[in-house]
């Protein structure tokens, strides 16, 4: 069962970039790699898009042994969704 989720064009592009990177290299891109690819002026902009995708449950952060600290390159893709 697919859920319908509203996302912007930019959010969709960031998600596609993350998926493509994981498929090609086997690991998700760093925040800096996302920043450089989309020509954001700060890494905070890239982190903002990642946070939005996590809140919309399209990405899932990996945690270090159940702690609140996230792991470097610690993103997992969620199940397939349809976008509105």
N, C-alpha and C positions, 0 to 999 in steps of 0.2 A: 504494500500500500504506500503510495507516494503522497507526501504532504505538499501543499502549495504554499510557497513562501514568496513574499515580495522582497526583491532586492534590486538595487540600482544597477545600472550598466557597469559602473566602475567596480562595484562589489563583485559582480559576476566575472569581470575581467581578472580581478585579483584571485578569485577562487579558481578560475581556469588556469592561471599561471601557477598556482600552488599545485594543482592536480598534475599539470604537465611536467613540472619539475620533479614531483614524486615519481611519476611514471618513468621519466628518462634516467634519473640518477638514483632513485630508490630512497631519497631523503627529501624532506620539505626544504624550501629555500629559507635563508635567514631573513630577518627583518631588513637588513641592509641590502640584500639582493632584491627584495621586493621594492625597496626605496629606489634603487638605481634603475631597475627595469621600468618603473612607472614615472621616473624623474620627479619624485617627491622631493621637496626641499629639506625635509627632516625625516628621521626614522620614526618619529612619533606619528606621522601621517600613516605610514605603513602599519604600525602597531594599532592604530585606530581602526583600520579596515579589518585587521585580524580579529580584534575585539568584537566588532560588529558581527563578523561571520561566526564567531564562537557563541555570541548571544542568540543568534538566529539558528543555532545548533547545526550549522553546516560543517564546522570544524570542531574538533575536541582537543583541548590541550592535554599533553601527557604530563603527569606529575612525578616527582622523585619519591619513590617508595611511599606513596600515599600522603606525602607532605604537601603543603601549599605551594612549595617552590616548583616552578616549571622547569622542564628540561630544555637545553639548547636544541633548537630545531625540533621541538616537541609538539608537533601538530599531527593529528590524525584526521582523516576524512570521515565524515558520517555517511549514512546511507544516501541513496539517490533521491533527489527531490525534483519537483517541477517548479519552475519559476513563473511568477505572474508578472 
